[in-house]
């Protein structure tokens, strides 16, 4: 029978969570690239923006929890980024912006930080 320390289990759990978050950002980036190619009024754009809004909504709620172990400053910065992404996605949905490059760049930077 295997015996693991609590710290080992938490470390594995944390690694798995980062991997899932990275996968979610990979999916977001795939959708954003397809949306940029299809154009602002496309169903691909709507799907990408809605996915981004759901993803960041989940992340913002998690970051706002007092049990989140990230530093308060980092949490605040990530929440600000998330709010910008949600707002920018809304502008794209309403065809008031075509800032695919900005959304791709920001989400890629966040994804790359999840190593």
C-alpha positions as CSV (number, residue, x, y, z in Angstrom):
1,X,0.0,0.0,0.0
2,X,1.2,3.5,-0.9
3,X,1.6,6.2,1.7
4,X,1.8,9.8,0.6
5,X,2.3,12.8,2.7
6,X,-0.4,15.5,2.8
7,X,2.1,17.9,1.2
8,X,2.7,15.5,-1.7
9,X,-1.0,15.2,-2.3
10,X,-1.5,18.9,-2.2
11,X,1.5,19.4,-4.6
12,X,0.0,16.9,-7.1
13,X,-3.4,18.5,-6.7
14,X,-1.9,22.0,-7.4
15,X,0.0,20.7,-10.4
16,X,-3.2,19.1,-11.8
17,X,-5.1,22.3,-11.2
18,X,-2.5,24.3,-13.2
19,X,-2.6,21.8,-16.0
20,X,-6.4,22.1,-16.2
21,X,-6.2,25.9,-16.2
22,X,-3.5,25.7,-18.9
23,X,-5.7,23.4,-21.0
24,X,-8.6,25.9,-20.5
25,X,-6.4,28.7,-21.8
26,X,-5.2,26.5,-24.7
27,X,-8.8,26.0,-25.7
28,X,-9.5,29.8,-25.4
29,X,-6.6,30.5,-27.6
30,X,-7.7,28.0,-30.2
31,X,-11.1,29.6,-30.2
32,X,-9.7,33.1,-30.4
33,X,-7.5,32.3,-33.4
34,X,-10.4,30.7,-35.2
35,X,-12.6,33.7,-34.4
36,X,-10.0,36.2,-35.7
37,X,-9.8,34.2,-39.0
38,X,-13.6,34.1,-39.3
39,X,-14.2,37.7,-38.5
40,X,-16.0,39.8,-35.9
41,X,-19.6,38.9,-36.9
42,X,-19.0,35.2,-37.1
43,X,-20.4,32.4,-34.9
44,X,-16.7,31.5,-34.1
45,X,-16.3,34.9,-32.6
46,X,-19.4,34.6,-30.5
47,X,-18.3,31.2,-29.3
48,X,-14.8,32.4,-28.4
49,X,-16.0,35.5,-26.5
50,X,-18.6,33.5,-24.5
51,X,-16.0,30.9,-23.6
52,X,-13.6,33.7,-22.5
53,X,-16.3,35.3,-20.4
54,X,-17.2,32.0,-18.7
55,X,-13.5,31.1,-18.2
56,X,-12.6,34.4,-16.7
57,X,-15.8,34.5,-14.6
58,X,-14.8,31.3,-13.0
59,X,-11.2,32.5,-12.4
60,X,-12.4,35.9,-11.0
61,X,-14.7,34.1,-8.5
62,X,-11.8,31.9,-7.4
63,X,-9.4,34.8,-7.1
64,X,-11.9,36.7,-5.0
65,X,-12.1,33.8,-2.4
66,X,-10.2,34.5,0.8
67,X,-9.0,30.9,0.7
68,X,-7.1,31.5,-2.5
69,X,-3.4,31.1,-1.7
70,X,-2.0,33.7,-4.2
71,X,-0.7,36.9,-2.8
72,X,-3.4,39.7,-2.5
73,X,-1.5,41.9,-5.0
74,X,-1.3,39.1,-7.6
75,X,-4.9,38.2,-7.1
76,X,-5.9,41.9,-7.6
77,X,-3.8,42.1,-10.7
78,X,-5.3,39.0,-12.2
79,X,-8.8,40.1,-11.3
80,X,-8.2,43.4,-13.1
81,X,-6.9,41.5,-16.2
82,X,-10.0,39.3,-16.0
83,X,-12.3,42.2,-15.8
84,X,-10.6,43.8,-18.9
85,X,-10.9,40.5,-20.8
86,X,-14.6,40.2,-20.0
87,X,-15.3,43.8,-21.0
88,X,-13.3,43.5,-24.2
89,X,-15.0,40.3,-25.1
90,X,-18.3,42.1,-24.6
91,X,-17.2,44.9,-26.9
92,X,-16.2,42.3,-29.6
93,X,-19.6,40.5,-29.3
94,X,-21.3,43.9,-29.8
95,X,-19.0,44.7,-32.7
96,X,-17.6,47.7,-31.0
97,X,-14.1,46.3,-31.0
98,X,-12.0,43.9,-33.0
99,X,-9.2,43.5,-30.5
100,X,-8.5,39.8,-31.2
101,X,-4.7,40.5,-31.0
102,X,-5.0,42.0,-27.6
103,X,-7.2,39.2,-26.2
104,X,-4.9,36.6,-27.7
105,X,-1.7,38.3,-26.3
106,X,-3.1,38.7,-22.8
107,X,-4.5,35.2,-22.6
108,X,-1.3,33.6,-24.0
109,X,0.7,35.5,-21.4
110,X,-1.5,34.2,-18.6
111,X,-1.4,30.6,-20.1
112,X,2.4,30.7,-20.3
113,X,2.6,31.7,-16.7
114,X,0.8,28.6,-15.6
115,X,3.9,26.3,-15.7
